[in-house]
Amino acid sequence: MDDLDVKPGTVAEGVPPELVKLVRAHSHATVTGDNKTVLDDFRPDRIGQLIGMAKLPPKLVSSELLSLYQEDNGLMAGITRYSAADGTDTVLRARWIQIDGKWLVTEVRNLPDTPPRLADTGPIEDGRDTEFWEGLRAGEIRIPRCDECQNWVWPPRPICPRCHSFAYTWTPVEPTGTVFTWTRTWQPFTPEFSGHLPFVTIVAELPQAGNRRLLGALLDADGVDPKIGQAVRAEIEPAPTPEDWPVLRWRLA
């Protein structure tokens, strides 16, 4: 369980006894489908957000509190394993905050985190960026470069915006860059969305490709606030099936 960041001991020293009881009651309500109790434990200003953040399988049969401890940020973190009728286990971490004397869930997520994947991942309809996706299949980041003026052309276009040449070559570049900007997303904005919330998206600048920028989810982003200019390295997540496409992820270097 080390990869789930479970602290030693089920309940850490200093955790209020009433919170231990509440966390276990909340987990039991989740298993039995007592939605009123579950929602009453959520922060009222975040109910919509919290409902979409965690994913559990149907037909839960039991829950087990793995760890309950105070984090450095002052929040209480409860890690619970839920077991389903089909024998599968799912682990959630709920962060609890005390507001006006009442303990409430302020954040919840699956562990370990799973970056998002959209159903329409892959080349656009006109095929202009197909070579980029084929590069990911080959384990490379490929960016088109003009054969005439050596300008890096991204997003891909049929003509070089600098010299107006139609001749360019898709060129492999080193899979490293720096953080140009980033955002943390708390909502599933499309029906096809998969993955666990929240997730961090990075726009990375590639100095070896004329500072062209590529978008990708950040790996191991739980509780991380990236810094502008921080170094990142690309990782290519393989396609889940032969018909699908790999996707580009970033990891802080």
Accessible surface in RSA format (square Angstrom, percent):
REM  Atomic radii and reference values for relative SASA: ProtOr
REM  Chains: A
REM  Algorithm: Lee & Richards
REM  Probe-radius: 1.40
REM  Slices: 20
REM RES _ NUM      All-atoms   Total-Side   Main-Chain    Non-polar    All polar
REM                ABS   REL    ABS   REL    ABS   REL    ABS   REL    ABS   REL
RES MET A   1   103.00  53.3  62.29  41.2  40.71  96.9  40.29  34.3  62.72  83.1
RES ASP A   2   139.88  98.0 119.98 119.4  19.90  47.1  41.50  97.7  98.38  98.1
RES ASP A   3   112.18  78.6  78.73  78.4  33.45  79.1  51.49 121.2  60.68  60.5
RES LEU A   4    12.97   7.2  11.60   8.3   1.37   3.4  12.93   9.1   0.05   0.1
RES ASP A   5    84.71  59.3  78.99  78.6   5.72  13.5  33.18  78.1  51.53  51.4
RES VAL A   6    37.86  24.9  17.43  15.8  20.43  49.2  17.43  15.1  20.43  55.4
RES LYS A   7    78.31  38.2  75.89  46.6   2.42   5.8  35.12  31.6  43.19  46.0
RES PRO A   8   126.20  92.0 101.96  92.9  24.23  88.1 113.44  93.7  12.76  79.3
RES GLY A   9    52.27  64.5   0.00   N/A  52.27  64.5  36.61 100.5  15.65  35.1
RES THR A  10    58.97  41.9  51.32  52.0   7.65  18.2  17.62  23.7  41.36  62.5
RES VAL A  11    57.90  38.1  32.17  29.1  25.73  62.0  32.17  28.0  25.73  69.8
RES ALA A  12    33.42  30.7  24.22  37.4   9.20  20.9  30.67  43.2   2.75   7.3
RES GLU A  13   182.36 104.7 143.37 108.5  38.99  92.8  66.01 127.7 116.35  95.0
RES GLY A  14    68.81  84.9   0.00   N/A  68.81  84.9  41.42 113.7  27.39  61.3
RES VAL A  15    14.40   9.5   1.07   1.0  13.33  32.1   1.07   0.9  13.33  36.2
RES PRO A  16    31.78  23.2  26.50  24.2   5.28  19.2  31.78  26.2   0.00   0.0
RES PRO A  17   108.66  79.2 100.04  91.2   8.61  31.3 103.92  85.8   4.74  29.5
RES GLU A  18   101.07  58.0  90.19  68.2  10.88  25.9  56.91 110.1  44.15  36.1
RES LEU A  19     0.01   0.0   0.00   0.0   0.01   0.0   0.01   0.0   0.00   0.0
RES VAL A  20    20.55  13.5  20.55  18.6   0.00   0.0  20.55  17.9   0.00   0.0
RES LYS A  21   163.11  79.6 156.05  95.7   7.06  16.8 103.81  93.4  59.30  63.2
RES LEU A  22    49.06  27.3  45.67  32.7   3.39   8.5  48.87  34.3   0.19   0.5
RES VAL A  23     4.58   3.0   4.52   4.1   0.05   0.1   4.52   3.9   0.05   0.1
RES ARG A  24   120.61  50.6 113.53  57.9   7.08  16.9  50.15  68.5  70.46  42.7
RES ALA A  25    50.72  46.6  40.57  62.6  10.15  23.1  47.50  66.9   3.23   8.5
RES HIS A  26    16.53   9.0  16.41  11.4   0.12   0.3   6.02   6.2  10.51  12.2
RES SER A  27     5.81   4.9   5.81   7.8   0.00   0.0   3.45   7.4   2.36   3.3
RES HIS A  28   115.78  63.3 115.11  80.0   0.67   1.7  74.63  76.9  41.15  47.9
RES ALA A  29     4.59   4.2   3.43   5.3   1.16   2.6   4.56   6.4   0.03   0.1
RES THR A  30    29.15  20.7  17.94  18.2  11.21  26.7  18.05  24.2  11.10  16.8
RES VAL A  31    26.78  17.6  13.51  12.2  13.28  32.0  13.51  11.7  13.28  36.0
RES THR A  32    83.57  59.4  45.61  46.2  37.96  90.5  49.91  67.0  33.66  50.9
RES GLY A  33    47.11  58.1   0.00   N/A  47.11  58.1  27.43  75.3  19.67  44.1
RES ASP A  34    60.94  42.7  52.70  52.5   8.24  19.5  21.08  49.6  39.85  39.7
RES ASN A  35   103.45  71.3 100.12  96.8   3.32   8.0  22.72  54.7  80.73  78.0
RES LYS A  36   152.56  74.4 143.39  88.0   9.17  21.8 116.04 104.4  36.52  38.9
RES THR A  37    48.93  34.8  46.93  47.6   2.01   4.8  28.88  38.8  20.05  30.3
RES VAL A  38    20.25  13.3  20.25  18.3   0.00   0.0  20.25  17.6   0.00   0.0
RES LEU A  39    63.35  35.3  61.04  43.7   2.31   5.8  61.25  43.0   2.10   5.7
RES ASP A  40    69.69  48.8  60.21  59.9   9.48  22.4  23.54  55.4  46.15  46.0
RES ASP A  41    10.41   7.3  10.40  10.4   0.01   0.0   0.01   0.0  10.40  10.4
RES PHE A  42    17.45   8.7  15.30   9.5   2.15   5.6  15.30   9.3   2.15   6.2
RES ARG A  43    38.53  16.2  38.53  19.6   0.00   0.0   0.04   0.1  38.49  23.3
RES PRO A  44   104.68  76.3  85.46  77.9  19.22  69.9  85.88  70.9  18.80 116.8
RES ASP A  45   103.83  72.7  63.64  63.3  40.19  95.0  52.51 123.6  51.32  51.2
RES ARG A  46    76.24  32.0  73.50  37.5   2.74   6.5   9.65  13.2  66.59  40.4
RES ILE A  47    56.11  31.9  54.64  40.7   1.47   3.5  54.64  39.3   1.47   4.0
RES GLY A  48    55.38  68.3   0.00   N/A  55.38  68.3  37.39 102.6  17.99  40.3
RES GLN A  49    40.16  22.5  37.09  27.1   3.06   7.3   5.05  10.7  35.11  26.6
RES LEU A  50     2.76   1.5   0.00   0.0   2.76   6.9   0.00   0.0   2.76   7.4
RES ILE A  51   105.43  60.0  86.17  64.2  19.25  46.4  90.92  65.5  14.50  39.4
RES GLY A  52    24.85  30.6   0.00   N/A  24.85  30.6  18.96  52.0   5.89  13.2
RES MET A  53     0.75   0.4   0.00   0.0   0.75   1.8   0.00   0.0   0.75   1.0
RES ALA A  54    24.82  22.8   9.15  14.1  15.67  35.6   9.35  13.2  15.47  41.0
RES LYS A  55    90.61  44.2  83.79  51.4   6.81  16.2  73.24  65.9  17.36  18.5
RES LEU A  56    57.36  31.9  23.81  17.0  33.55  84.3  26.10  18.3  31.26  84.1
RES PRO A  57    35.14  25.6  22.65  20.6  12.49  45.4  29.83  24.6   5.31  33.0
RES PRO A  58   110.90  80.8  95.34  86.9  15.56  56.6 107.10  88.4   3.81  23.7
RES LYS A  59   164.69  80.3 143.05  87.8  21.64  51.5  97.57  87.8  67.12  71.5
RES LEU A  60    27.68  15.4  10.06   7.2  17.62  44.3  10.06   7.1  17.62  47.4
RES VAL A  61    89.75  59.1  61.09  55.3  28.66  69.1  65.72  57.1  24.03  65.2
RES SER A  62    52.98  44.8  47.86  63.9   5.12  11.8  38.74  82.5  14.24  19.9
RES SER A  63    41.85  35.4  12.83  17.1  29.02  66.9   1.49   3.2  40.36  56.5
RES GLU A  64    89.63  51.5  84.41  63.9   5.21  12.4  38.37  74.2  51.25  41.8
RES LEU A  65    17.05   9.5   3.54   2.5  13.51  34.0   3.54   2.5  13.51  36.4
RES LEU A  66    25.68  14.3  14.43  10.3  11.25  28.3  17.07  12.0   8.61  23.2
RES SER A  67     0.41   0.3   0.41   0.5   0.00   0.0   0.00   0.0   0.41   0.6
RES LEU A  68     0.23   0.1   0.00   0.0   0.23   0.6   0.00   0.0   0.23   0.6
RES TYR A  69    12.27   5.7  12.27   7.0   0.00   0.0  10.95   8.2   1.32   1.6
RES GLN A  70   108.99  60.9  85.67  62.6  23.32  55.5  19.14  40.7  89.85  68.1
RES GLU A  71    29.23  16.8  19.78  15.0   9.45  22.5  16.41  31.7  12.82  10.5
RES ASP A  72   163.12 114.3 122.43 121.9  40.70  96.2  46.11 108.5 117.01 116.7
RES ASN A  73    96.04  66.2  56.73  54.8  39.31  94.7  45.77 110.1  50.27  48.6
RES GLY A  74    40.45  49.9   0.00   N/A  40.45  49.9  23.92  65.6  16.54  37.0
RES LEU A  75    34.60  19.3  34.13  24.4   0.47   1.2  34.60  24.3   0.00   0.0
RES MET A  76    11.43   5.9  11.43   7.6   0.00   0.0  11.43   9.7   0.00   0.0
RES ALA A  77     0.00   0.0   0.00   0.0   0.00   0.0   0.00   0.0   0.00   0.0
RES GLY A  78     1.82   2.2   0.00   N/A   1.82   2.2   0.16   0.4   1.67   3.7
RES ILE A  79     0.71   0.4   0.71   0.5   0.00   0.0   0.71   0.5   0.00   0.0
RES THR A  80     7.23   5.1   7.23   7.3   0.00   0.0   3.05   4.1   4.18   6.3
RES ARG A  81    60.49  25.4  59.59  30.4   0.89   2.1   6.35   8.7  54.14  32.8
RES TYR A  82     7.59   3.5   7.59   4.3   0.00   0.0   0.24   0.2   7.36   9.1
RES SER A  83    28.99  24.5  28.99  38.7   0.00   0.0  12.37  26.3  16.62  23.3
RES ALA A  84     4.64   4.3   0.83   1.3   3.81   8.7   0.83   1.2   3.81  10.1
RES ALA A  85    65.43  60.2  31.28  48.3  34.15  77.7  35.58  50.1  29.85  79.1
RES ASP A  86   108.56  76.0  68.26  67.9  40.31  95.3  49.73 117.0  58.84  58.7
RES GLY A  87    64.29  79.3   0.00   N/A  64.29  79.3  37.00 101.5  27.28  61.1
RES THR A  88    68.26  48.5  62.71  63.6   5.55  13.2  65.94  88.6   2.32   3.5
RES ASP A  89    84.77  59.4  53.30  53.1  31.47  74.4  14.62  34.4  70.16  70.0
RES THR A  90    24.87  17.7  20.59  20.9   4.28  10.2  14.12  19.0  10.75  16.3
RES VAL A  91    13.17   8.7  10.92   9.9   2.26   5.4  10.92   9.5   2.26   6.1
RES LEU A  92    14.30   8.0  13.81   9.9   0.49   1.2  13.81   9.7   0.49   1.3
RES ARG A  93    10.49   4.4  10.19   5.2   0.29   0.7   1.48   2.0   9.01   5.5
RES ALA A  94    13.49  12.4  13.09  20.2   0.40   0.9  13.09  18.4   0.40   1.1
RES ARG A  95    27.77  11.7  27.77  14.2   0.00   0.0   0.57   0.8  27.20  16.5
RES TRP A  96     0.87   0.3   0.85   0.4   0.02   0.0   0.55   0.3   0.32   0.5
RES ILE A  97    49.60  28.2  48.29  36.0   1.31   3.2  49.60  35.7   0.00   0.0
RES GLN A  98    93.15  52.1  68.24  49.9  24.91  59.3  14.51  30.9  78.64  59.6
RES ILE A  99    57.99  33.0  52.71  39.3   5.28  12.7  55.72  40.1   2.27   6.2
RES ASP A 100   150.35 105.3 102.42 101.9  47.92 113.3  44.53 104.8 105.82 105.5
RES GLY A 101    63.30  78.1   0.00   N/A  63.30  78.1  29.75  81.6  33.56  75.2
RES LYS A 102   111.32  54.3 108.27  66.4   3.05   7.3  72.16  65.0  39.15  41.7
RES TRP A 103    28.46  11.4  25.39  12.3   3.07   7.2  25.39  13.5   3.07   5.0
RES LEU A 104    11.73   6.5  11.73   8.4   0.00   0.0  11.73   8.2   0.00   0.0
RES VAL A 105     0.39   0.3   0.39   0.4   0.00   0.0   0.39   0.3   0.00   0.0
RES THR A 106     5.90   4.2   5.90   6.0   0.00   0.0   3.70   5.0   2.20   3.3
RES GLU A 107    20.69  11.9  20.62  15.6   0.08   0.2   1.04   2.0  19.65  16.0
RES VAL A 108    12.82   8.4  12.70  11.5   0.12   0.3  12.82  11.1   0.00   0.0
RES ARG A 109     5.71   2.4   5.71   2.9   0.00   0.0   0.00   0.0   5.71   3.5
RES ASN A 110     6.05   4.2   6.05   5.9   0.00   0.0   1.36   3.3   4.70   4.5
RES LEU A 111    21.59  12.0  11.57   8.3  10.01  25.2  11.57   8.1  10.01  26.9
RES PRO A 112    74.17  54.1  69.71  63.5   4.46  16.2  72.31  59.7   1.86  11.5
RES ASP A 113    35.45  24.8  21.26  21.2  14.20  33.6   1.04   2.5  34.41  34.3
RES THR A 114    63.99  45.5  62.17  63.0   1.82   4.3  45.36  60.9  18.63  28.2
RES PRO A 115    22.09  16.1  16.21  14.8   5.88  21.4  19.26  15.9   2.83  17.6
RES PRO A 116    18.27  13.3  13.89  12.7   4.38  15.9  14.07  11.6   4.20  26.1
RES ARG A 117    44.84  18.8  39.70  20.2   5.14  12.2  36.25  49.5   8.60   5.2
RES LEU A 118    73.65  41.0  69.73  49.9   3.92   9.9  69.93  49.1   3.72  10.0
RES ALA A 119    80.93  74.4  40.21  62.1  40.72  92.6  52.86  74.4  28.08  74.4
RES ASP A 120   117.59  82.4  91.42  91.0  26.17  61.9  49.31 116.0  68.29  68.1
RES THR A 121    32.91  23.4  13.11  13.3  19.80  47.2  13.17  17.7  19.74  29.8
RES GLY A 122    11.94  14.7   0.00   N/A  11.94  14.7   2.80   7.7   9.14  20.5
RES PRO A 123    40.64  29.6  18.32  16.7  22.32  81.1  18.32  15.1  22.32 138.7
RES ILE A 124    85.90  48.9  74.98  55.9  10.92  26.3  81.84  58.9   4.06  11.0
RES GLU A 125   188.70 108.3 147.36 111.5  41.34  98.4  69.99 135.4 118.71  96.9
RES ASP A 126    91.60  64.2  51.51  51.3  40.10  94.8  49.32 116.1  42.29  42.2
RES GLY A 127    32.64  40.2   0.00   N/A  32.64  40.2  18.75  51.4  13.89  31.1
RES ARG A 128    96.15  40.4  82.25  41.9  13.90  33.1  21.53  29.4  74.62  45.2
RES ASP A 129    17.58  12.3  17.58  17.5   0.00   0.0   2.73   6.4  14.85  14.8
RES THR A 130    44.89  31.9  44.87  45.5   0.03   0.1  38.14  51.2   6.76  10.2
RES GLU A 131    58.46  33.6  55.97  42.3   2.49   5.9  10.23  19.8  48.24  39.4
RES PHE A 132    14.47   7.2  14.47   9.0   0.00   0.0  14.47   8.8   0.00   0.0
RES TRP A 133    36.16  14.5  36.16  17.5   0.00   0.0  35.65  19.0   0.51   0.8
RES GLU A 134    68.16  39.1  65.12  49.3   3.05   7.3  20.27  39.2  47.89  39.1
RES GLY A 135     0.00   0.0   0.00   N/A   0.00   0.0   0.00   0.0   0.00   0.0
RES LEU A 136     3.29   1.8   0.44   0.3   2.84   7.1   0.44   0.3   2.84   7.6
RES ARG A 137   101.22  42.5  67.58  34.5  33.64  80.1  37.00  50.6  64.22  38.9
RES ALA A 138    64.50  59.3  27.93  43.1  36.57  83.2  40.95  57.7  23.54  62.4
RES GLY A 139    53.32  65.8   0.00   N/A  53.32  65.8  24.78  68.0  28.54  63.9
RES GLU A 140    62.51  35.9  57.32  43.4   5.19  12.4  22.03  42.6  40.48  33.0
RES ILE A 141     2.52   1.4   0.54   0.4   1.98   4.8   0.54   0.4   1.98   5.4
RES ARG A 142    44.28  18.6  44.28  22.6   0.00   0.0   3.59   4.9  40.69  24.7
RES ILE A 143     0.02   0.0   0.02   0.0   0.00   0.0   0.02   0.0   0.00   0.0
RES PRO A 144     0.84   0.6   0.84   0.8   0.00   0.0   0.84   0.7   0.00   0.0
RES ARG A 145    77.27  32.4  76.62  39.1   0.65   1.6   7.48  10.2  69.79  42.3
RES CYS A 146     0.63   0.5   0.06   0.1   0.57   1.3   0.05   0.1   0.58   0.6
RES ASP A 147    68.69  48.1  47.20  47.0  21.49  50.8  20.99  49.4  47.70  47.6
RES GLU A 148   121.53  69.8  91.29  69.1  30.24  72.0  21.37  41.3 100.16  81.8
RES CYS A 149    37.85  28.6  17.62  19.7  20.23  47.5  25.76  65.3  12.09  13.0
RES GLN A 150    90.70  50.7  85.52  62.5   5.18  12.3  43.09  91.7  47.62  36.1
RES ASN A 151     8.54   5.9   6.43   6.2   2.11   5.1   2.11   5.1   6.43   6.2
RES TRP A 152    22.93   9.2  21.58  10.4   1.36   3.2  15.47   8.2   7.47  12.1
RES VAL A 153     4.97   3.3   3.57   3.2   1.39   3.4   4.97   4.3   0.00   0.0
RES TRP A 154    50.68  20.3  33.52  16.2  17.15  40.3  24.32  13.0  26.35  42.8
RES PRO A 155    84.10  61.3  84.10  76.7   0.00   0.0  84.10  69.4   0.00   0.0
RES PRO A 156     8.51   6.2   7.86   7.2   0.65   2.4   8.01   6.6   0.51   3.1
RES ARG A 157   104.20  43.8 102.85  52.4   1.35   3.2  25.50  34.9  78.70  47.7
RES PRO A 158    84.61  61.7  77.07  70.3   7.54  27.4  81.32  67.1   3.29  20.5
RES ILE A 159    58.33  33.2  57.75  43.0   0.58   1.4  58.27  42.0   0.06   0.2
RES CYS A 160     2.83   2.1   1.82   2.0   1.01   2.4   2.23   5.6   0.60   0.7
RES PRO A 161    64.54  47.0  36.93  33.7  27.62 100.4  44.08  36.4  20.46 127.2
RES ARG A 162   154.62  64.9 124.87  63.7  29.75  70.8  50.27  68.7 104.35  63.2
RES CYS A 163    53.89  40.8  24.94  27.8  28.95  68.0  31.46  79.7  22.43  24.2
RES HIS A 164   119.73  65.4 110.03  76.5   9.70  24.8  64.61  66.6  55.11  64.1
RES SER A 165    16.56  14.0   8.13  10.9   8.43  19.4  12.68  27.0   3.88   5.4
RES PHE A 166   151.91  76.0 132.29  81.9  19.62  51.0 132.54  80.4  19.37  55.4
RES ALA A 167    43.99  40.5  35.84  55.3   8.16  18.6  43.15  60.8   0.84   2.2
RES TYR A 168    66.09  30.9  42.55  24.2  23.54  61.3  18.59  14.0  47.50  58.6
RES THR A 169    73.26  52.1  70.03  71.0   3.23   7.7  56.10  75.4  17.16  25.9
RES TRP A 170    45.15  18.1  29.23  14.1  15.93  37.4  19.81  10.6  25.34  41.1
RES THR A 171    38.76  27.6  38.04  38.6   0.73   1.7  33.11  44.5   5.65   8.5
RES PRO A 172    75.38  54.9  59.28  54.0  16.10  58.5  59.53  49.1  15.85  98.5
RES VAL A 173    17.13  11.3   2.50   2.3  14.62  35.2  10.14   8.8   6.98  18.9
RES GLU A 174   100.26  57.6  87.58  66.3  12.68  30.2  32.23  62.3  68.03  55.5
RES PRO A 175    41.95  30.6  41.95  38.2   0.00   0.0  41.95  34.6   0.00   0.0
RES THR A 176    32.26  22.9  32.26  32.7   0.00   0.0  23.52  31.6   8.74  13.2
RES GLY A 177     5.56   6.9   0.00   N/A   5.56   6.9   2.13   5.8   3.43   7.7
RES THR A 178    45.65  32.5  45.65  46.3   0.00   0.0  33.77  45.4  11.88  18.0
RES VAL A 179     2.20   1.4   0.00   0.0   2.20   5.3   0.00   0.0   2.20   6.0
RES PHE A 180    83.36  41.7  73.10  45.3  10.26  26.7  75.79  46.0   7.57  21.7
RES THR A 181    58.94  41.9  58.94  59.8   0.00   0.0  31.65  42.5  27.30  41.3
RES TRP A 182    70.31  28.2  48.42  23.4  21.89  51.4  39.47  21.0  30.84  50.0
RES THR A 183    74.81  53.2  70.50  71.5   4.31  10.3  48.50  65.1  26.31  39.8
RES ARG A 184    56.96  23.9  39.20  20.0  17.76  42.3  11.63  15.9  45.33  27.5
RES THR A 185    18.44  13.1  14.55  14.7   3.90   9.3   5.87   7.9  12.57  19.0
RES TRP A 186    73.56  29.5  70.35  34.1   3.21   7.5  53.96  28.8  19.60  31.8
RES GLN A 187    66.64  37.3  66.07  48.3   0.57   1.4  28.55  60.8  38.09  28.9
RES PRO A 188    59.63  43.5  41.41  37.8  18.21  66.2  41.43  34.2  18.20 113.1
RES PHE A 189   156.83  78.5 122.96  76.2  33.87  88.1 127.55  77.3  29.27  83.8
RES THR A 190    52.77  37.5  46.35  47.0   6.42  15.3  48.50  65.1   4.26   6.4
RES PRO A 191   135.95  99.1  93.92  85.6  42.03 152.8 107.80  89.0  28.15 174.9
RES GLU A 192    92.62  53.2  74.17  56.1  18.45  43.9  35.99  69.6  56.62  46.2
RES PHE A 193    26.88  13.4  10.98   6.8  15.90  41.4  10.98   6.7  15.90  45.5
RES SER A 194    47.45  40.1  47.43  63.3   0.02   0.0  37.21  79.2  10.24  14.3
RES GLY A 195     7.30   9.0   0.00   N/A   7.30   9.0   2.47   6.8   4.83  10.8
RES HIS A 196    30.07  16.4  29.52  20.5   0.55   1.4  14.59  15.0  15.48  18.0
RES LEU A 197     1.89   1.1   1.79   1.3   0.10   0.3   1.79   1.3   0.10   0.3
RES PRO A 198     8.47   6.2   6.22   5.7   2.24   8.2   6.22   5.1   2.24  13.9
RES PHE A 199    30.69  15.4  26.43  16.4   4.26  11.1  30.69  18.6   0.00   0.0
RES VAL A 200     1.24   0.8   1.12   1.0   0.12   0.3   1.12   1.0   0.12   0.3
RES THR A 201    23.15  16.5  22.35  22.7   0.80   1.9  15.63  21.0   7.52  11.4
RES ILE A 202     0.00   0.0   0.00   0.0   0.00   0.0   0.00   0.0   0.00   0.0
RES VAL A 203    35.47  23.3  35.47  32.1   0.00   0.0  35.47  30.8   0.00   0.0
RES ALA A 204     0.00   0.0   0.00   0.0   0.00   0.0   0.00   0.0   0.00   0.0
RES GLU A 205    35.76  20.5  35.76  27.1   0.00   0.0   0.77   1.5  34.99  28.6
RES LEU A 206     0.00   0.0   0.00   0.0   0.00   0.0   0.00   0.0   0.00   0.0
RES PRO A 207    85.03  62.0  62.58  57.0  22.45  81.6  63.28  52.2  21.75 135.1
RES GLN A 208    55.92  31.3  30.65  22.4  25.27  60.2  40.70  86.6  15.23  11.5
RES ALA A 209     0.00   0.0   0.00   0.0   0.00   0.0   0.00   0.0   0.00   0.0
RES GLY A 210    35.33  43.6   0.00   N/A  35.33  43.6  25.77  70.7   9.56  21.4
RES ASN A 211    79.19  54.6  73.15  70.7   6.04  14.5  10.39  25.0  68.80  66.5
RES ARG A 212    61.25  25.7  59.37  30.3   1.88   4.5  13.39  18.3  47.86  29.0
RES ARG A 213   106.84  44.9  94.76  48.3  12.08  28.8  23.17  31.7  83.67  50.7
RES LEU A 214     6.89   3.8   5.15   3.7   1.74   4.4   6.89   4.8   0.00   0.0
RES LEU A 215   116.88  65.1  96.06  68.7  20.81  52.3  96.06  67.5  20.81  56.0
RES GLY A 216     7.46   9.2   0.00   N/A   7.46   9.2   7.46  20.5   0.00   0.0
RES ALA A 217     7.99   7.3   3.50   5.4   4.49  10.2   3.57   5.0   4.42  11.7
RES LEU A 218     4.51   2.5   0.28   0.2   4.23  10.6   0.28   0.2   4.23  11.4
RES LEU A 219    27.87  15.5  25.29  18.1   2.58   6.5  25.29  17.8   2.58   6.9
RES ASP A 220    94.35  66.1  77.23  76.9  17.12  40.5  31.04  73.1  63.31  63.1
RES ALA A 221     6.59   6.1   4.30   6.6   2.29   5.2   4.70   6.6   1.89   5.0
RES ASP A 222    48.62  34.1  28.73  28.6  19.88  47.0  17.11  40.3  31.51  31.4
RES GLY A 223    59.15  72.9   0.00   N/A  59.15  72.9  24.78  68.0  34.37  77.0
RES VAL A 224    42.80  28.2  39.48  35.7   3.32   8.0  42.80  37.2   0.00   0.0
RES ASP A 225    81.03  56.8  70.62  70.3  10.40  24.6  18.29  43.0  62.74  62.6
RES PRO A 226     4.87   3.5   0.00   0.0   4.87  17.7   0.30   0.2   4.57  28.4
RES LYS A 227   134.75  65.7 133.13  81.7   1.63   3.9 104.24  93.8  30.51  32.5
RES ILE A 228   117.81  67.0  91.14  67.9  26.67  64.3  91.14  65.6  26.67  72.4
RES GLY A 229    46.21  57.0   0.00   N/A  46.21  57.0  27.66  75.9  18.55  41.5
RES GLN A 230    60.96  34.1  51.11  37.4   9.85  23.5  25.19  53.6  35.77  27.1
RES ALA A 231    49.92  45.9  45.58  70.3   4.34   9.9  45.58  64.2   4.34  11.5
RES VAL A 232     1.21   0.8   0.00   0.0   1.21   2.9   0.00   0.0   1.21   3.3
RES ARG A 233   117.03  49.1 117.03  59.7   0.00   0.0  41.71  57.0  75.32  45.6
RES ALA A 234    10.39   9.6   0.57   0.9   9.82  22.3   0.57   0.8   9.82  26.0
RES GLU A 235    68.84  39.5  63.83  48.3   5.01  11.9  30.23  58.5  38.61  31.5
RES ILE A 236    48.21  27.4  24.87  18.5  23.34  56.3  24.87  17.9  23.34  63.3
RES GLU A 237    56.88  32.7  51.88  39.3   5.00  11.9  29.51  57.1  27.37  22.3
RES PRO A 238   104.56  76.2  93.84  85.5  10.72  39.0  98.50  81.3   6.06  37.7
RES ALA A 239    27.86  25.6   6.65  10.3  21.21  48.3   6.65   9.4  21.21  56.2
RES PRO A 240    85.91  62.6  45.07  41.1  40.85 148.5  57.45  47.4  28.46 176.9
RES THR A 241    59.10  42.0  53.89  54.6   5.21  12.4  55.64  74.7   3.46   5.2
RES PRO A 242   116.62  85.0  92.48  84.3  24.14  87.8 102.86  84.9  13.76  85.5
RES GLU A 243   140.92  80.9 114.92  86.9  26.00  61.9  72.09 139.4  68.83  56.2
RES ASP A 244    53.18  37.2  51.11  50.9   2.06   4.9   5.80  13.6  47.38  47.3
RES TRP A 245    44.52  17.9  43.41  21.0   1.11   2.6  28.16  15.0  16.37  26.5
RES PRO A 246     6.63   4.8   6.63   6.0   0.00   0.0   6.63   5.5   0.00   0.0
RES VAL A 247    13.21   8.7  13.10  11.9   0.11   0.3  13.21  11.5   0.00   0.0
RES LEU A 248    14.07   7.8   6.15   4.4   7.92  19.9   6.15   4.3   7.92  21.3
RES ARG A 249    10.63   4.5  10.63   5.4   0.00   0.0   1.79   2.4   8.85   5.4
RES TRP A 250     0.00   0.0   0.00   0.0   0.00   0.0   0.00   0.0   0.00   0.0
RES ARG A 251    79.80  33.5  79.71  40.6   0.09   0.2  39.13  53.5  40.67  24.7
RES LEU A 252    47.79  26.6  31.81  22.8  15.98  40.2  31.81  22.3  15.98  43.0
RES ALA A 253    93.64  86.1  28.20  43.5  65.44 148.9  64.13  90.3  29.51  78.2
END  Absolute sums over single chains surface
CHAIN  1 A    13321.5      10263.2       3058.3       7544.6       5776.9
END  Absolute sums over all chains
TOTAL         13321.5      10263.2       3058.3       7544.6       5776.9
